[in-house]
Amino acid sequence: MTKSANKQINDNAEFVTGTGSNSLSSFRGVVEARFKDINYIILSIILILLVMVATLIIDSFHVNSVTYREYSEKIETLNTLKNQNNQLIKQIKDNQEVIIKHQEQILESLNNK
């Protein structure tokens, strides 16, 4: 056998028995460290997504409340205008009745002469 083949066999034997620098426990440590890093990355991504969803929900509440407030203000303005128009219409009718009565009085006075 060649030297490199012997080294490979020795490394494999050390790995399996846990006696060398490439032992199973050190390999486990490396794998656990990598999984730990990956877990942190996944957890970070999940937290970022949760923050984004919370932000969208809060923004939707804000937009809905602003929209409702503006709608309420417009409805209030329309109701005020409607009431003012009704009052003006009533005044116009009253004035027309007064004008009609005055015209009748004028006609009576003209007819009496």
Secondary structure per residue as TSV (DSSP state, phi and psi in degrees):
chain	resnum	aa	ss	phi	psi
A	1	M	-	360.0	155.6
A	2	T	-	-87.7	168.9
A	3	K	H	-64.2	-41.4
A	4	S	H	-68.0	-36.0
A	5	A	H	-66.3	-40.7
A	6	N	H	-63.6	-40.7
A	7	K	H	-63.2	-41.2
A	8	Q	H	-62.8	-43.0
A	9	I	H	-64.2	-43.6
A	10	N	H	-63.5	-41.8
A	11	D	H	-62.9	-42.3
A	12	N	H	-64.1	-41.0
A	13	A	H	-65.7	-40.5
A	14	E	H	-66.2	-36.7
A	15	F	H	-64.7	-46.4
A	16	V	H	-68.1	-40.9
A	17	T	H	-83.7	-17.1
A	18	G	T	79.1	25.0
A	19	T	-	-101.6	-20.0
A	20	G	S	-100.8	-173.5
A	21	S	T	-71.3	-23.0
A	22	N	T	-98.7	39.0
A	23	S	-	-71.5	166.2
A	24	L	H	-62.6	-36.6
A	25	S	H	-67.2	-37.6
A	26	S	H	-70.6	-34.4
A	27	F	H	-65.1	-42.1
A	28	R	H	-60.7	-40.8
A	29	G	H	-61.1	-41.4
A	30	V	H	-65.5	-44.8
A	31	V	H	-64.1	-43.2
A	32	E	H	-63.2	-39.0
A	33	A	H	-63.3	-41.6
A	34	R	H	-67.2	-43.1
A	35	F	H	-64.7	-35.2
A	36	K	H	-62.9	-43.8
A	37	D	H	-62.6	-43.4
A	38	I	H	-65.1	-40.1
A	39	N	H	-62.2	-40.6
A	40	Y	H	-63.3	-40.5
A	41	I	H	-65.0	-45.8
A	42	I	H	-64.0	-43.0
A	43	L	H	-61.5	-40.6
A	44	S	H	-62.6	-42.9
A	45	I	H	-63.8	-42.5
A	46	I	H	-63.3	-42.8
A	47	L	H	-63.4	-40.9
A	48	I	H	-62.7	-43.0
A	49	L	H	-64.1	-39.4
A	50	L	H	-63.6	-40.8
A	51	V	H	-64.0	-40.5
A	52	M	H	-64.7	-42.4
A	53	V	H	-65.0	-43.0
A	54	A	H	-60.7	-41.2
A	55	T	H	-62.4	-43.2
A	56	L	H	-63.4	-40.0
A	57	I	H	-65.6	-45.0
A	58	I	H	-62.3	-42.5
A	59	D	H	-62.9	-38.9
A	60	S	H	-66.0	-37.8
A	61	F	H	-62.8	-41.6
A	62	H	H	-64.2	-47.2
A	63	V	H	-63.0	-42.3
A	64	N	H	-63.8	-40.8
A	65	S	H	-69.5	-38.8
A	66	V	H	-65.4	-44.0
A	67	T	H	-62.7	-43.4
A	68	Y	H	-64.8	-40.1
A	69	R	H	-64.0	-44.6
A	70	E	H	-63.4	-40.9
A	71	Y	H	-62.9	-43.9
A	72	S	H	-62.8	-41.7
A	73	E	H	-63.2	-41.1
A	74	K	H	-66.7	-40.1
A	75	I	H	-63.4	-42.3
A	76	E	H	-62.1	-43.0
A	77	T	H	-62.3	-43.1
A	78	L	H	-63.9	-40.5
A	79	N	H	-64.2	-40.0
A	80	T	H	-62.7	-45.3
A	81	L	H	-63.3	-39.4
A	82	K	H	-62.5	-44.3
A	83	N	H	-63.2	-41.7
A	84	Q	H	-63.7	-42.0
A	85	N	H	-64.0	-40.8
A	86	N	H	-62.8	-40.7
A	87	Q	H	-64.3	-42.5
A	88	L	H	-64.8	-39.8
A	89	I	H	-62.9	-41.3
A	90	K	H	-62.4	-42.9
A	91	Q	H	-62.5	-40.8
A	92	I	H	-63.1	-44.2
A	93	K	H	-61.6	-44.5
A	94	D	H	-60.4	-44.2
A	95	N	H	-63.5	-38.3
A	96	Q	H	-65.5	-38.8
A	97	E	H	-64.0	-40.2
A	98	V	H	-64.3	-41.6
A	99	I	H	-64.1	-43.1
A	100	I	H	-62.3	-42.6
A	101	K	H	-63.5	-42.2
A	102	H	H	-64.4	-40.1
A	103	Q	H	-63.7	-40.1
A	104	E	H	-64.4	-39.8
A	105	Q	H	-64.5	-40.8
A	106	I	H	-63.9	-44.0
A	107	L	H	-63.0	-40.1
A	108	E	H	-64.6	-42.3
A	109	S	H	-67.8	-34.3
A	110	L	H	-70.7	-37.4
A	111	N	H	-70.4	-31.3
A	112	N	H	-74.6	-20.7
A	113	K	-	-80.5	360.0
